[in-house]
Amino acid sequence: MAASSERSPPPFPDSEEPELLEDSDEGADAFTGTSISEMDSPSPDSTRPPKDIFNEPPEDIFSDPLSNINSEPQKKVDTKIPSPSSDEAVDLFSEPLDDDSEVMSSPEVQNPMPDLLNEPVEAPKSDVLGEPPVNNSSSSVKKAVSAELFGDDEDEEDLFKETPKVVTKKPQPSGPPVDVFTEVKSDVKVKPQVKDDPTDLFTEEALTAPAQKPPASSSSSSRTNGVHSEEQDLFSEATVELSLDSPLNDRKKKDAVKPSLSAPAASVASSSSKAPSKTLEELEEEESEDKFDLNISVTNPEKVGDGMNAYMAYKVSTQTSLTMFRSKTFTVRRRFSDFLGLYEKLSEKHSQNGYIVPPPPEKSILGMTKVKVGKEDPSSAEFVERRRAALERYLQRVVSHPSLLQDPDVREFLEKEELPRAVSTQALSGAGFLKMLNKATDAVSKMTIKMNEQDVWFDEKIQDVENEEQHMRKLHVMVESLVNHRKELSGNTAVFAKSVAMLGSSEDNTALSRALSQLAEVEDRIEQLHQEQASNDFFTFSELLADYIRLLGAVKGCFDQRMKAWQRWQDAENMLQKKREAEAKLLWANKPDKLQQAKDEIAEWEAKVTQYEREFERISATVRKEVIRFDKEKARDFKRQIVKYLESLLNSQQQLIKYWEAFLPEAKAIA
Amino acid sequence: MEVSSAEAALSVSASSIRITDVTQDGDVLTFAIASQKLNSSAGVCVFRIYEDFDWLQQSLFSQENLPGLQGIIFPPLPSKALPSQSNTQTKALKQLGFLALGQDWQSYCKALEFYLQQVAAHPTLCKCKALDSFLINSESPGKQRGRKGIFNRLSQAVEEMRKESHKDVDNFFQNERNKNTNLAALSKVATEKLLDVVMTEQKLALACGHFATSLHLCVNQDDAAAVAFSKVCLKLSDVIEAVNRNFEKVASNDLSTLGLGLDLESRYQEAEKVWECVLMIACKLIELETVKKGTEKAKASKREVMEAFQKAVEKEFNLISSVAKQEIERFHSSRVNVLKNFLIGWCELQLNTAKEFAELYSQHLEACRNMYSE
């Protein structure tokens, strides 16, 4: 810590001079203006000269750390925690850190405030506890510092001003890990009350945090608001403001922050409450990959109602030791449309961020109608069983996705007794039709968007996924035919068994007759074996492949989302270009009145460009991570299925041996 | 025609007769038939076409000076294979059943071989000179054909006769006939069903093959995850390949043992049918004579002649009956024996195959589990 604070200052003087001047100019401007809108308006002046500010910081501060997050989240968390302590911020943080140590020893004493405070305070602590190897080590500190050095080489004030922001932003990863640790590892730290309603936490903090910062300047308060709104916004808004902020402003804010430090826990809390951030999931994935303890089974399909209004209800039982759930085992009844509803909700929330949301099994009007109409048809029983298994696999996929598991809707789906009826899932109802239209337009726009892919990895991966989907489809057809042949074989074997039995019954020679009827029995059993094997083939391979064909569709959806983000970015870039041209024209035409407006617009669009670009970077990173995860899962899944399949093969082969061994003496007994 | 001068037995051992090779020249299949001399270790190899087999069968039918010929159940000769015309699988299957399956007419050869062995092992038929010359003479036996014996015409009339449901004079033969009708139909059905099973097994094997090949297409060596997945795919491909071979083997087991056995069985039953008809005609003949005798009783002048004739007929009938009874016993025991051998062989083959593949699967399983921990 000390090392970092010593190191950080030197680089600043080197690079800051030109910008410092400008900054201070603008800062003065900014500060004379009292309202936020005015504060924003002078900013365009500064935007062009410090263009490097715009270009560099996003890369270093944001994109870089982000990629770090994705690749090595633990380190990331660490770098962020020490970072605030780099300079004056030490003051800020010396306190919370002290708190931490105290908390470690005696939490109850330390926290007069109830759960709300309790948890956030513990956040950094658990980090300290959880990751001792890298924790606070000078190397990680250095990393953090250097990242910032490159990021904001404007001036000290900027740095300081940023650090608090970093504090508010970055610890959020550190908060969630608490959950991870407490949930996964130690039951000692478990605080279910807090975790059960994170939303409450949210709102409370949203209220408390700004309340504690009134002494801060208007800009800082507006920032905190931004912090609380949404993480994307937070990223973009905060940074844009940050680079434009004046040192004066900053200094003032620093002062403001200092008093507010009396309740640093609260600010930390506010940040940690923004739980569902990417780093959290990342951590979670790392941690929970092996200790995943959540068993979901879908059982007891049951027909409810009669006629065309009938539906199948399934029992969804969950078994878990994860403390995010209220109890260890619980069971709810869900109908098929509920599963679809869950998917709708999840995909609405997550697919735009580049997550692969596992798709549920398709609605089958034909199959369901059969179930509704037919009484005890074997084909409808098969349909129900098939769907049951598909739903089970679907849910398992959802919960095995670390970020989807965190989704309140998933929890609600698993836990809540009654769900509001999902409406938008009617197969070809109005909503469905609209969705189809949307998909069609999406497809069209996809064709029209010609993305020049810079990232080779994505380029290859997209191609791979295409190929893979084709292969899977082909394989699926193969397996289907395999299964059909198997079924045919079992049918033929049954008929053969029957005719052998007839032959045996009309045979004169008693020994031969006996042998033949024995043979008929053997063939009957073999028929059973074939039938079992057919269903094994079906469930292990055919359904698996069908699932993966659907999943690959979802993967492609991710790529599309990324492409859309790219498109947004490019559009914004074009717009910005236009605005600049317009401004140049205005300059040339010497129309100062309109010039100001043009500058405003340019600033606005520049902000948007950075925002979109960042979004694109973020989504790219997410998609990349997701696809890698998907590939891993896929290989594991297939391996598991093969082992299962081989076991079944081996089993039936051993049965066969038994049958033949039993028959051989019979055949030999024929006189 | 050769005159059976002496009771010269066949000079080759029946069990050594083998069809070692078959060559296809356009429409004609030429079979290489090897056999071993009884008194020496020298082997004999001759080349025969289907027409020669046909000639042999006709010669057996039309043997002269052989009492009780009509009481003999002749081993059935498989019908003629038409390689070029019946190149479409379904046609060939319809015509030959099991015998059309198998590579390079293997099962057809087996059936012919079995026919020869049966003829050679038959106590009466093996004395026929035609068989000897068929097996030993390197030159193709006489081309004279067209001597279609009564048997061919008789076999055509079989169904007609059955319809009359003529009551046999002897209850023994009546029972036998009923049973035969039953068994013939059933064994035919069983053969067809087994054929279906084998066909499906072959189809499955084919499907497995396709599956295994397309799994190879999924191989991708781009990155670690893809490599892992490719490994899985290749492993699965191996497994499916094993399943494929398993099916192929099971199918060929079925084919070479039980299939052939059932086929033979059903053809034997058909042969028995024909034989029964012959018997029936003999019976009818006697009845006819009896009726004639009754009508011509008045004519005393002819009575003596008629009585003498009747006696002769009765004597012949008795002879035929006794031969027939022996023959049917022999037929049953040989039939049961043949079926038994086929069943045992089949069972053992299936058992071996099952064991072999159980072993193979467990190896694969082990490999897969190890792959897990990698």
Chai-1 contact restraints between the chains, C-beta under 6 A:
chainA,res_idxA,chainB,res_idxB,connection_type,confidence,min_distance_angstrom,max_distance_angstrom,comment,restraint_id
A,H471,B,L217,contact,1.0,0.0,6.0,A-B,restraint_1
A,H471,B,C218,contact,1.0,0.0,6.0,A-B,restraint_2
A,K474,B,S214,contact,1.0,0.0,6.0,A-B,restraint_3
A,L475,B,S214,contact,1.0,0.0,6.0,A-B,restraint_4
A,M478,B,H210,contact,1.0,0.0,6.0,A-B,restraint_5
A,M478,B,F211,contact,1.0,0.0,6.0,A-B,restraint_6
A,M478,B,S214,contact,1.0,0.0,6.0,A-B,restraint_7
A,S481,B,A207,contact,1.0,0.0,6.0,A-B,restraint_8
A,L482,B,A207,contact,1.0,0.0,6.0,A-B,restraint_9
A,L482,B,F211,contact,1.0,0.0,6.0,A-B,restraint_10
A,H485,B,K203,contact,1.0,0.0,6.0,A-B,restraint_11
A,H485,B,L204,contact,1.0,0.0,6.0,A-B,restraint_12
A,H485,B,A207,contact,1.0,0.0,6.0,A-B,restraint_13
A,E488,B,T200,contact,1.0,0.0,6.0,A-B,restraint_14
A,L489,B,T200,contact,1.0,0.0,6.0,A-B,restraint_15
A,N492,B,D196,contact,1.0,0.0,6.0,A-B,restraint_16
A,N492,B,V197,contact,1.0,0.0,6.0,A-B,restraint_17
A,N492,B,T200,contact,1.0,0.0,6.0,A-B,restraint_18
A,T493,B,V197,contact,1.0,0.0,6.0,A-B,restraint_19
A,V495,B,K193,contact,1.0,0.0,6.0,A-B,restraint_20
A,F496,B,K193,contact,1.0,0.0,6.0,A-B,restraint_21
A,F496,B,L194,contact,1.0,0.0,6.0,A-B,restraint_22
A,F496,B,V197,contact,1.0,0.0,6.0,A-B,restraint_23
A,S499,B,V189,contact,1.0,0.0,6.0,A-B,restraint_24
A,S499,B,A190,contact,1.0,0.0,6.0,A-B,restraint_25
A,S499,B,K193,contact,1.0,0.0,6.0,A-B,restraint_26
A,V500,B,A190,contact,1.0,0.0,6.0,A-B,restraint_27
A,M502,B,L186,contact,1.0,0.0,6.0,A-B,restraint_28
A,L503,B,L186,contact,1.0,0.0,6.0,A-B,restraint_29
A,L503,B,A190,contact,1.0,0.0,6.0,A-B,restraint_30
A,S506,B,N182,contact,1.0,0.0,6.0,A-B,restraint_31
A,N509,B,V336,contact,1.0,0.0,6.0,A-B,restraint_32
A,L512,B,V336,contact,1.0,0.0,6.0,A-B,restraint_33
A,D631,B,A225,contact,1.0,0.0,6.0,A-B,restraint_34
A,K632,B,A225,contact,1.0,0.0,6.0,A-B,restraint_35
A,K634,B,F229,contact,1.0,0.0,6.0,A-B,restraint_36
A,A635,B,A228,contact,1.0,0.0,6.0,A-B,restraint_37
A,A635,B,F229,contact,1.0,0.0,6.0,A-B,restraint_38
A,A635,B,V232,contact,1.0,0.0,6.0,A-B,restraint_39
A,F638,B,V232,contact,1.0,0.0,6.0,A-B,restraint_40
A,K639,B,V232,contact,1.0,0.0,6.0,A-B,restraint_41
A,K639,B,Y372,contact,1.0,0.0,6.0,A-B,restraint_42
A,I642,B,L236,contact,1.0,0.0,6.0,A-B,restraint_43
A,I642,B,C368,contact,1.0,0.0,6.0,A-B,restraint_44
A,V643,B,C368,contact,1.0,0.0,6.0,A-B,restraint_45
A,L646,B,Y361,contact,1.0,0.0,6.0,A-B,restraint_46
A,L646,B,H364,contact,1.0,0.0,6.0,A-B,restraint_47
A,L646,B,L365,contact,1.0,0.0,6.0,A-B,restraint_48
A,L646,B,C368,contact,1.0,0.0,6.0,A-B,restraint_49
A,L649,B,Y361,contact,1.0,0.0,6.0,A-B,restraint_50
A,L650,B,Y361,contact,1.0,0.0,6.0,A-B,restraint_51
A,L650,B,S362,contact,1.0,0.0,6.0,A-B,restraint_52
A,Q653,B,A354,contact,1.0,0.0,6.0,A-B,restraint_53
A,Q653,B,F357,contact,1.0,0.0,6.0,A-B,restraint_54
A,Q653,B,A358,contact,1.0,0.0,6.0,A-B,restraint_55
A,Q653,B,Y361,contact,1.0,0.0,6.0,A-B,restraint_56
A,Q654,B,A358,contact,1.0,0.0,6.0,A-B,restraint_57
A,L656,B,A354,contact,1.0,0.0,6.0,A-B,restraint_58
A,I657,B,A354,contact,1.0,0.0,6.0,A-B,restraint_59
A,I657,B,K355,contact,1.0,0.0,6.0,A-B,restraint_60
A,W660,B,C347,contact,1.0,0.0,6.0,A-B,restraint_61
A,W660,B,Q350,contact,1.0,0.0,6.0,A-B,restraint_62
A,W660,B,L351,contact,1.0,0.0,6.0,A-B,restraint_63
A,F663,B,C347,contact,1.0,0.0,6.0,A-B,restraint_64
A,L664,B,C347,contact,1.0,0.0,6.0,A-B,restraint_65
A,A667,B,L343,contact,1.0,0.0,6.0,A-B,restraint_66
A,A667,B,I344,contact,1.0,0.0,6.0,A-B,restraint_67
A,A667,B,C347,contact,1.0,0.0,6.0,A-B,restraint_68
A,K668,B,I344,contact,1.0,0.0,6.0,A-B,restraint_69
A,I670,B,K340,contact,1.0,0.0,6.0,A-B,restraint_70
